[in-house]
Amino acid sequence: MRDNIITQQAIRHGSFRSVKDLVAQIERFVKRYDTNSKPFAWTATADSILQKVKRLCEYISGTRH
């Protein structure tokens, strides 16, 4: 989940001159985020997640009918 938060809040609209600059921005974000973060409240069940993974696997393997 953190990767989506990073995309939304730290790097989506940024322009970076180098990979080093991008990494520095991500590290700054993670440091700020970890200071104030709280655990996520999961609402999906293991079964629902596994069903989604199964559908995805079927879709990308071309066996979905």
LINDADA-V340405 format. One record per backbone hydrogen bond with DSSP energy under -1.0 kcal/mol. CO is the residue of the C=O (numbers start at 1). NH is the residue of the N-H. E is the energy in kcal/mol with one decimal. If there is no record, write none. Layout:
CO|NH|E ; CO|NH|E
This chain:
1|5|-1.7 ; 2|6|-2.8 ; 3|7|-2.1 ; 4|8|-2.7 ; 5|9|-2.9 ; 6|10|-2.7 ; 6|11|-1.8 ; 7|12|-1.7 ; 18|22|-1.8 ; 19|23|-2.9 ; 20|24|-2.2 ; 21|25|-2.1 ; 22|26|-2.4 ; 23|27|-2.6 ; 24|28|-2.3 ; 25|29|-2.4 ; 26|30|-2.7 ; 27|31|-2.2 ; 28|32|-2.2 ; 29|33|-3.4 ; 30|34|-2.9 ; 31|35|-1.1 ; 32|36|-1.1 ; 33|37|-1.0 ; 45|49|-2.0 ; 46|50|-2.6 ; 47|51|-2.2 ; 48|52|-1.8 ; 49|53|-2.3 ; 50|54|-2.5 ; 51|55|-2.5 ; 52|56|-2.4 ; 53|57|-2.7 ; 54|58|-2.5 ; 55|59|-2.4 ; 56|60|-2.9 ; 57|61|-1.6 ; 58|63|-1.6 ; 58|64|-1.0
